[in-house]
Amino acid sequence: MKFQTHFTCTAVCAAVATLLSAPVLAQTPDTIETLTVTGTRLPVQLAKLPASVSVLTEEDIQASGAVQLTELIRGLPGVSLSQSGSPGGLTELRVRGSESNHLLVLIDGVVSNDIGQGSLIDLAHLTSANVVRIELLRGPQSALWGSGAVGGVLSITTKAGEGTTEKPSLNVSAGIGTQGTYQGSINAATRNGDVTVRTYANYLKTDGDNISRTGNEDDGYDNMTAGINVDYAVAEAHTLSAKFRSTHYENDYDGTDYVTTGLPTDADNVTDGSQISTKLAWRYAPSTSDYASTLAFDYRKDENDNTTSGVDAGGTTGERLALNWTNFYNFDNWQVAGGAEYLQRLFEQRGPVVFGDPNQKQHDNTTSLFGEATGDLVDNVFATLSARFDNNSEFDDAVSYRAGLNWQVTKTYALFSSYGKAIKTPTFTERFGYYPQSFIGNPDLVPEESEEWEVGVKANWDSVTAQVSGYTADLEDEINGFVYDTTQGVYTAANANGESSRDGVDVEVKWLASFAKISASYSYLDADQVSYGVTSTELRRARHQGAVSVQSDLGTEKFSLYAKLAYTGTRYDTYYPPYPASAETLGLSAYTLASVNLGYQVSDQWALSLKVNNLFDTDYEDIVGYAGQERRAVLSVSYSYL
């Protein structure tokens, strides 16, 4: 298919040959993990899953000493981060060259994308405190999770959502650091008869950094997050559960100098935001039957209000209400799941009437039917198949699907391949606009559609695991949200009349040595878009990137060390100089960020750690004009009771 696809296939074949020619140190893996949320509604062993997936465990997260989730995700295969400087600034995540609103994010099983912000996820407001597991599944997953799961699914599990509790536990931590940083967290769990309660809370405050290249104003950030999960075993076959999570944050952000430079400049701008997630579920699972079912209600609300110099600058509210009924059945070597879902999305936009009236309320709803099956086709060949039918109140019906095969060639090596189609519906702003005098919506937009082929190999030796995958994806009807309408003299949104292609290779290797756990990753990406016959490189996506991390106890019982190097290659971004100059495409320099966390176990209950981010105080940009985060150090103390 083009040079890019040829390169992808060549690179994957070379990597496969390398893995297959490596010495066989053992024939069976030490542990078998089961993926139960991200990749499938059915429990599937990671070794069998015909997909490229990365998992960070509670041990990995604690060893890193990470304060924000971005520190953990940066460097994972296929990931491109765009961070507008200081903590709290907009942080977008693109997977395999897709758009920032093409990644579906689940927090304890609740879809957490912000409807009010184009259904993207702003990672700036996700702290790592009380997070026990992160799963990133790459590739189209709309067949399971609906619109938006184009580039993949990111699943985050907190202490409250990790499962049953057999005995009481308590964890408390507090930290202080540079840039006026303070943090604290607590989580507790207990069980009384048939009732289990798990709860957590964490707080982060920092004076931040100065993201603009001029001035000296730092952009501060506050974040308070809390959650609780209650499980009640009503009877042998019936379990009721309730989950609640709330985040409130406030972050300062800079303005733009539209007159002189077109770059960020110090300003008294503040965003006040809140996020609420709720999940209520009834689980019916009799021990004597192969049948089970779950009826669940999910609710998500994101609210953002902005002020400039204390004056209202507008805001949005997005709400997502979903009712889902899923049925499960096991027979022989196969598992099947199927059900129905009703989804309603609510959107409110508000602001002062200056260049037109931005105030509006919109909504849509979708009724869906979905199904999934997993099992052994023949000995050593595992298959997954999923499909979904969406009936939307505003768009044509849509069908999403995915099929995959995993062939366990030997006890050490497995080959896998998958093919899938995913969709992304237009955002409310793209359809209905913002300021009528500067941007009008296009109600005739159609959903974006992406199809992807993936092929890869997994290997498991005595102390080394590895996976290599190559993919090629085509995105049709991509929505361009910055199209000039000559008839009305304003900007609007439109479906592109060409295809966007994404071709790449993802590599991940983990080595559990006697002295350390070493992880390494590398990604190659070639992402282009074609519009009216003109081909251009997709912005804010590095062609080459990778990371290496080391976890070690340093041969002692008291000390531990975590160190990570994350490399981001050159990218392109758009610079908008002051009127009447035209927009320019500029190259952003490659950079490497180093972080280190040194831990000391004072006793069985008490521990100390010192975390340093951007160890060498590297100067970098993810977005034109926005200075990256400066070196930051945090000293923490923690107490655990189990």
Buried (B, 14 or more C-beta within 10 A) or exposed (E): EEEBBEBBBEBBBEBBEEBBEBEEEEEEBEEEBEBBBBBBBBEBEBBBBBBBBBBBEBEBBBBBBBBBBBBBBBBBBBBBBBBBBBBBBBBBBBBBBBBBBBBBBBBBBBBBBBBBBBBBBBBBBBBBBBBBBBBBBBBBBBBBBBBBBBBBBBBBBBBBBBEEBEEEBBBBBBBBBBBEBBBBBBBBBBBEEEEBBBBBBBBBBBBBBBBBEBEEBBBBBBBBBBBBBBBBBEEEBEBBBBBBBBBBBBBBBBBBBEEEBBBBBBBBBBBBBBBBBBBBBBBBBEEEEEEBBBBBBBBBBBBBBBBBEEEEBBBBBBBBBBBBBBBBBBEEEBBBBBBBBBBBBBBBBBBEEEEBEBEBEBBBBBEBEBBBBBBBEEEBBBBBBBBBBBEBEBBEEBEBBBBBBBBBEEEBBBBBBBBBBBBBBBBBBBBBBBBBBEBBBBEEBBBBBBBBBBBBBBBBBBBBBBBBBBBBBBBBBBBBBEBEBEEEEBBBBBBBEBBBBBBBBBBBBBBBEEEBBBBBBBBBBBBBBBBEEEEEEBBBBBBEBBBBBBBBBEEEEEEBBBBBBBBBBEBBBEBBBEEEEEEEEBEBEBBEBBBBBBBBBEEEBEBEBBBBBBBEEBEBBBBBBBBBBBBBBBBBBBBBEE
